[in-house]
Each structure stands twice: as structure tokens, then as C-alpha cells.
Amino acid sequence: MADNIQNIASLHDLLDYDARKFISAEVQLKNVLPDWINKASALKLKTVLQKYLELVQQHVQKMEGFYDEENIGFLSLTNRIMQAFIDEAQEKLSNCTDAAIKDASLLASVQAINHFKISTYGTAAAFANTLDMEKSATIFHEAEINEKQIDDRLSQLAEHEINVNAKTPIVLPR
């Protein structure tokens, strides 16, 4: 296989494979979030994104603990799904001409990433529970809960501020 990963012959192998992809996705997100925080103009959005960056850093640390327990060697992989989300967000952001629209675009992009991560961590928790890997299941479930909490914050922010501001952006005459 292209990523030099062994065959997936069991649910445990699938969990380990997915875990390699999770940490890659988290590292990719960790690397782009500081730039996105700087691009945000709304203070509340910057604050939520900063909190999200802290959670992503925690997820990376906890995943490294999972790697140690599972004796999984860390492979430098690019998570193609996360890269597609990041590329799409970067493209949209580069085309936004108004700060309020850029904030709405950024929030929507981060929320799409967040939904992907809720799904992947939830699936990993289910796999780990099935395999009676209680400690790992807890790590994945906590990450899923963190993602859901960020999703709730982003939804509230979108509904009550960011999307409202983007609805009628200030257009300055040229």
C-alpha cells in the first residue's frame, strides 16, 4: 500500500489504520488553524478557533498515547480527506472580499471539518468498545464529545452573530 501500512485483516487492524489517519488529520488541522485564527475578524470566532486549536493539540497528545499502547509506529501520512477540507476552505477564503463573509466561510469550513471528526472519533470509540479496549474507547469518546461541544459553539455563533453579520455586509464605495 502507498502508505506502507499492513493489510487490514481485523477490526483491530482497522482501528489502528484509522488512528494513523486521525493523528495525521489532527496535525494538518493544527498547522492551519493559527492562520485561520489570524484571518478571522470577529473576536468571538477567533476565541472559539483558539479553543479549538487547544483541543486539537490535546487530541494529538492523547493519540500519541494510544500509539504507544498499541505499539503503532507513527507514519507521516497526509489524510486526504482533511487535506481536501483544508484546500476547499483556503480556496473559498481567498475569494472572499468582505470580512463578514470571510468569517461565515471560515466558520462553515471549520464546522464541516468538525462534523467529519465527530464521525471518525465516534466510529473509533465504537470499534474500541467492541474490542473491549476501554481506555482507548474513552479517549476516542472524549475527543468526539470535544468536537460536539465545539460544533455547538460554532452553531450558536453562526446563528446569532456570524451569519447575521454576513447577511448584510458593509459595502464601502470605491
Sequence and secondary structure as in RCSB ss.txt:
>XXXX:A:sequence
MADNIQNIASLHDLLDYDARKFISAEVQLKNVLPDWINKASALKLKTVLQKYLELVQQHVQKMEGFYDEENIGFL
SLTNRIMQAFIDEAQEKLSNCTDAAIKDASLLASVQAINHFKISTYGTAAAFANTLDMEKSATIFHEAEINEKQI
DDRLSQLAEHEINVNAKTPIVLPR
>XXXX:A:secstr
 TT      SHHHHHHHHHHHHHHHHHHHHHHHHHHHHH  SHHHHHHHHHHHHHHHHHHHHHHHHHHHHT    
    HHHHHHHHHHHHHHHH  SHHHHHHHHHHHHHHHHHHHHHHHHHHHHHHHHTT HHHHHHHHHHHHHHHHH
HHHHHHHIIIIIHHHHHS      
